[in-house]
């Protein structure tokens, strides 16, 4: 009964994302600090504009409250550092009207070592590792991104990933590991964090070729409502599930697939203007050219791929990155001792 009362006190204090948290008892926080390799008063990072210092004890408490186990410590350490990488813009992701989440990607041998779900329902796994590590990232966003409650959230709609959104790649992949797209070694395990919207399902059950799959993905990216058509500053993660991946890899390597999608994810600028997706008097910096085709990206480097999901259905997904936060924060995970 006492623990239940402490859970209620956490609600009353605003220490919650809307779900019950594990009360951050000192003994639990101390164990998490040791697992993550931080001291309580160590400054892990700063949010300069809000004059906030985030200490090891803050991150350890968030990990406990999210339900993480100390065994996740080396992953949480890398993730905590990534979350506080200044260009990630933690506060911006919390207060934008876009209602984005801080989405976590895990890749490499860590997926198998910790037991991440990377097959069934990989984008919304009912698995403790995915759920609590993803929730840890969202609690850090919630507690630190609001500058201790000074800033308010303004998300117009948001999406369910603001509670937890953690995607793990298959430990064995056909293309190089996800994190190699962000200049990390394929020999390492890594976490990556980016601000994203919710996933968009890509269904093509009758495709017989990789080209048909990639054309469908390109069309999904270039729908009228794509946030990035005006600013072109975000990007997209393409989650390729096994049945689609088996078709694509027969004809494309990763660079070829990226180029193919980039070239075909396009709409006429005049059509975008007609439906109101492009301002009629845009600033020169947005390079709007009526009469020409327009892509929701400046370059193909804004496209990345992750191999995840379970075989048996010809689905994939497109995850749009936040147009206001182009940075991808990545950190290698230390090997197990």
N, C-alpha and C positions, 0 to 999 in steps of 0.2 A: 504493500500500500504506500510505503514511503517513496519508493521509486516512481510510482504512478503520480504522486503529488509533485515530485520534482519535474516530471515530464510536463505537468500542467504549469508549473512555475516557468519553465522554458517558454511555453506558449505566451504566458502573460508578459514575460520580459521581451518578447519579440524575437526570441532565439529559435526561429522555426521558418521553414519554407511552406508551411501549411500542413505538413505531416509531423507526427511525433518524432522527436530526436532522442538519441541516447544522452542523458544528462552528462555533461563534461566533468565528471568527478576528477579530482586531482590525481588519483592513482591511475586512472585510465589515460589521462593526458600525459602523465609522466612516462607511461609505457609507450605511448605513441611517439613522444619526443625521442625516446631512445631508438625506436625502430626507424624513424626518419633521419636520425643523425643530426638533429638540431638541439641547441640549448634553448631554454625557455625565453631568454631575453635576446637571443640572436635576431638581428634584423635581416629577414630573408629578402625583403623588397620594400619599395616605397611607391605610393601614389602621390606624386609631387604636387599636383594641382590641388588636391584635397588635404595636403600636409599630413598624410597618413603613413606611419611606419607599421609594417606587418611583421610581427615577430613569430618565432617558431612556436610559441605557446598558442598564438591565434590559429595557426594552420593545424596544429595538432588537435586543438579543441574542435575545429570544424570537421576534421577527419573522424574523431570519436562520435560527434553528433550525427554524422552521415551514416554511421554504422560500419565504418571500415575496420578491418582487423589489422593488428600490428604487422602481420605477415606481408601486408601490401606496402610496407614502409619505403622501400627503395623506389617503387613506382610513384608513391605520393610525394616523395622528396623531389623527383624530377618534375612532376606535375605542378607542385607548389611553385617551383622556380619559373616554370613556363607561364603560369597564371599571372605572375608579377612582372613579367617582361614588359616594360613600359609601352612599347608600340602596340601591344595587344589591346590597350585602352579599356581596362576593366570597367571603369565608371561609365564610359560611353555605351558599352554593351548593356549596362543595367538601365540606363535612362532613355535610350532611343525609342522613338515611336515604333520602330521596326519589331520590337518584342523578340529579340534574338536570344539564343542560348549560347553558353560557352561549351562547345562540343569537343569532346575528348576522343582522340584516336589512339589506340594502342596497337603496336605492331612489333613483330620479331618474336623471339623465343619466350618473352615474358607472358605472352598470351597463353601458352600451354603451362608455363611454370606456376602462374597464379590461378589458372582456371577460368579465364574470360570465356564467355559464350561468343562464338564466332560463326555459328551455323544457324540453328533455328531462331527466327525472330531476332536476327543480329542487330537490327536498329532499335529494338525495344525489348532487350532480353530480360526475362525474369530470372536473373542470376545475381547473386550477391556482389560478386566482384564488379561487374559492369555497373550495376545499380548504385552501389555505394561510392565507387570512385567517381562516377559521373555526378552523383549528388554532391560529393565533396567540392567539385569545381563550381557547381551552382551555388553552394552555400558561401564559398569565398566571394563569388560575384555579388551575392545578396548582401553579405555582411560588410564587405570592404568596398564594393562598388558604389554603395549608397553613402559613403563617407560617414559611417556611424549613424545613419538615419537623416542626415542633412538633406541629401538628394532624394527625390522621389522617382519611382518608376513611371514611365509614360507609354509603355507598349500598348499599341492600339488593340492588338489581338493576342500577341504572344503565341507560344505553342507548347505542347506538353513536355518537350525537351528541357524547358526551364526548370523542371524538377530534377531530371537526370538525363543525359544524352552522352553515352559512351559507346563507341563502336570499335570492335576489335577485328583485326585482319586475320585471315587464316595463317597459321604458323608456317605453312608451306604454300608458296604462291607460284604462279606461272611467270609473272613479271617480277622485277625486283620489288623489295618491300616498300610499303607505302611511304615510309619516312625517307627513302632515298630520293624522293622528289623534292625534298627540302634540304639537300646537301648533307645528310647524315649517312654514315657508313651502313651498308647492308649487313655487316657482321654484328651490329649492335641491336639491342631492343630500344624502343623509343616511345615517347608520348608526344602528341601534337595537340595543340588547342587552337581553335578558331571560332569566331562568332558566326553562327549560322542561323538560317531560317529552318523550318521543319522540312523533312524529306518529301519529295514528290515521287510517287510510284511510277515506274516505267514498265508497262505490260506489253510484251510481244510474244505470244505463245505460238505463233505460226511462222516466225522467222526461220529460214533455212540457212542463212549466211550471217557472218559477222557484220557485213555492210548493212543489212536490214536492221540489225540491232542498233548499230551506231547511228543510223539515220533517225531511228525512233528516239534515241537519246538526244540527238541534236534538236529535234523538233520540240521535245519537252523543255529543253533549256531556252528555246527561242519563243516561248508562248508570250502573248501580249502582256501578261501580268508580271513578267520577270522584272524584279526590282532594279536590276542593273542596266536596263536598256538606256537610261539617260546618263547615269554617272559612269558606267562601265568600269567601276573600281573594285567590284567584289570578285567573284569567281564561283566555281562549282566543283564539288566533289562528286564523282560518279562512283556509286557503289555497285560493282558488278558481281552478281550472284553466279553460282557455278554453271547453270544451264546456258546463260548468256555468254559467260566467259569462255566456255568450251567452243562456242561458235566464233567469237571475236578473235581468240588467240590463234586460230587456224590461218587467219589472213592478215593479222595486224600485230606488230609489237606495240608497246605502250606509246612511243613517240608518234607512230603512224596513226594510232587510234585518236590521239589528242589532236593531231593536225586535221584528221578527217572530220571530227566533230566541230572543231573551230571553224572550218571552212563552210560548214552547212548550218550552223546555228546562227541564222541570219534572217532579217526581215527588211522589206523596203522602208526606208525612213519616212516616206510619205504616208504609209499605212499607220506607222506609229504616231505620227502627228495627227492623223485623222481621228484616231480613237482617244487622243489626249495623253498618250504616254510620253510625248516629247513636247517641251514648251515651244510655243510658236515664235517666241523671241528669246532663244537660249543664249546664254553667255558664250563668248568665243571659246572659252576653255573646254567646253563640252564637245566641240568639233562636230556639230550637227550639220549634215550636208543633205538638204532635200534633194530627192531624185536619185540618191545613192543607197545602196544596201547598208545596213547597220547591224553590228553584233553587240551583244551585251557584255563584251570583254574587249580590252585593249589588245591583249595578246593571248596566244595559246598557253602561255605559262600559268594562266589563271585557272587552268583545268588540271585536276588531279584525279587519280583512280585509287580505289581500295577494293581488294578482293575479299568478299565476305558473304555470309548467307548460306543457306542450305539448298542442296540439289532437290529437284522434283517440280519446280515451277519456273517458268520463264519470265521472271521479274527481275528488274534492277531498280535503282533509285538515283535521283539527282538531289543533291543537298546544296542549295544556294548559300553562298557566303554573304555575310552582311556587307552591303555597299559602303557602309561607313567605317568598316574596320578590315582593311585588306591584309593585315599582318597575320602570319601563321607562326605561332610560338612553338618551337620544337626543342626537346631535350632528350639526350641519350640517357638510358637507365643503366645504372651501375650493375655489373654482374653480381650474382649471389655470392656471398662470402662462404 
